[in-house]
Amino acid sequence: MNELPDVARFVSGLPGFDLLDEAQIKTAARSIQIGYYRAGSVVLQTGRDNKQLHIVRSGALELRNVEGDLVTRVAEGDCFGFPSLMNESPVRNQSVAIEDSLIYHMDGTVFSALRRSSERFDTHFIRLLSDRLLSRPLPTKLHGAGNRQVSQLISRSPVTIDASASVRDAATKMGDQRVSAILVTDKGEFCGIVTDRDIRTRVVAVGKSGEIPVRDIMSTNPVSINFDALAYEAALVMMQKQIHHLPVLDHGNLVGMISRSDFMRIETEHPLYLVNDISKQSSVQGLVAVCKRLPGLITSQVGADANGEQLGKFVTTITDAITRQLCRIGEAELGSPPCDYAWVALGSQGRHEQSAKSDQDNALVLNDAAIAANDEYFKALARIVNDGLDACGYVYCPGDVMASNPKWRQPLKVWKDYFHQWITVPSEKALMHANIFFDLRCVYGNAVLVDELKTSIREDAKRNELFLALMAKNAMFFQPPLGFFRQFVLEKSGEHKNTLDLKLHGIMPIVEIARIRALAAGEVRITTRNRLRAAAKAGELTEADASNLIDALELIEKLRMEHQNRQLNAGKKPDNHLSPAEISPLVRQNLKSAFSQVSVSQAALLNRFHLA
Amino acid sequence: MRRLWLALRRLRAWRRSSDPVYKAFVERPLPQRGTRFEDAELVCLDIETTGLDPESADMLSIGWVLIRGGKVDLATAESLIVRPLGDVGHTASVHGLTDTIVGQGVAPTEAMYRVIAALTGRVLVVHYAGLDKNLLDRLCRAQFGDKLLVPVIDTLALEHRRTSRHHHLDDTRSLRLPDLRAHYNLPRYGGHDCLMDAVATAELLLAMVASRAPDCQTLGDLY
């Protein structure tokens, strides 16, 4: 007798312990002392000796280092205290119960004996140990190179030249200093930048003299970044602006310059690489091949602890690059376009909020000068880009919201009419369209066309409370679950039973609240976070509501990201269906509070339009 | 008062008894009421029986585990299958102990010796003394001439006292072991295993003590 069935069953299911046999499990179980800790009480104190392996049986704890930074959170089934036990060193991190917790304290000598008797068990804990030693406190921003400050990327003092110096002098200095761009100053004030390419295209190619002053060929008001910005922010700026050099300023003073190669130097699997490679492809097949690296990139970003906002931007930046390159490939094949046009990204791509699983939503806005005969060209262009995106993994929009659909390939004036109609004569279909089309962003071509359209939308929408009210009502269609444990939203379709659709019941309600509040505030901002902040600033939302919704969005996006990452790692197609078994009780609790925040905000939205 | 009464009864039992194990049990001084919970040794115990009447039910199995140093020490976990005097009866379907299994168990007298030895110098903890403690009293009286003279902590009574003292608490709440455990966010166990039930009772007591802190620090706060 003396069997402890429930204890043995729990222990044998723990990672590492699942490699042991029945007799070993029994020995391990009998060596356990069980302790109960109220939330807030300290389980392991920094600096103390530790002779036990600690296992969370129920509840949750936080581990913090001496500086007070959060190292990790542990919940049911997680071990802690193994670094000090295995290294026979004092405890490094203080562990504090954040919920009432039942802890199994396993005898350290028994644990050591198990490690000696099973090599695989030993390997498991050595790996766990090295993971923990490598992990720093959980960052709010990216790990690794992306989380460095821009100032750490600067490898040399800035190379500058006075605006009145000749182009020849500038070229000589650039050659001597082995730089591909030089910063231009006027009376010591930073005023422009000249690159190798500028000298080739603006001087040599057009037959100008090398004696003309640098001032004549420099790019004025160049984009710059502050020295304390994070490297990933600099990377994003360079990707979005399609530039290779970024001057770094400290309170307006030049302190250096970073180039794309500075990133290459420090990080091999960086999105910049991918964007760079995308822009070099001249065929759809080439793009498809490059896109194969996207899952790996997403995995590395998630592994690097990127948050939902960052990952959304990264993924969208890459989709944008692919879209642009497909437009270029199309233009190369079809010749110059007969008139100006703008390739417009809609939906999540428009909002910079794409995830690993995204289909395509896009449209073409043509110059009002376009004539019917021009459509032949744009039809062919749309076909190339839509097919290309599908081949690259952005499957065709199930609702046919794509530029290849003639309805969504129209001159600006028709687009203005569309929106005017949707807003002033709302119908169910109009509301459905509005949800996708209000998140529009020019990805390629003449952005002025899109700006003009947005201005007209904003004017129409702001004056039309009825339309906003209907949108608000429509936004109630998808509601978050009220409770996570007993009132779980199940899809009745059968395929995804017992799972929660994070997109429909978590992200979309927040996106819709943000869109409506921003429209009501007359804001054209496009990302959900910016819309919420702008709405708060305009008094449409309280600051607290806005920041709570942003936190909720952050959590849900993070869960989706990790969920999809697990699927990518397992070689599966990513989806939005989270199973509650995938997340710890603590996360469930957090998710539950995120959902209740969304519910409260949905109710407030109804109130706002007197619909409650 | 109760402690004094218990001490006197133990003195009398010591004088009357000739059994060395029982004599050693009643001879050992009782733990002081002021003993801190972390310094005390408590025996958490559970019995599977053939019925619910302590005057007639037989013991089928018994399990116990010690709380010491404020922790449930699983190295001290012990359980015994007990050979009943009658047959197992219809409750076999509940606890899974058949005549064949219990037939291989120890005699009830042997079980009582082991229980008495474990309880020497310690405090007994049960969930609902009405059944387990009364059953042990009966067996003890038959074997040694007096009931089981030991201080008892009853987790059910402890919770009941709290709910009736605080009228705002819902006193219709179930005081069954699994329900009380759920109330304290303790994990769900399979049930109907006397040793796991003993562990479950022990964990419940830890949770109750922790949640009553700082009003509950000594044994005297728990009797």
Interface residues (C-beta under 8 A of the other chain):
Chain A: M1 N2 E3 L4 P5 D6 V7 F10 A29 R30 S31 I32 Q33 I34 G35 Y36 Y37 R38 S41 R57 S58 G59 E99 D100 L102 H105
Chain B: S61 G63 G69 G70 K71 V72 D73 L74 A75 A77 E78 S79 L80 I81 Y184 N185 L186 P187 Y189 G190 D193 L195 M196 V199 A202 E203 L206 A207 V209 A210 S211 A213
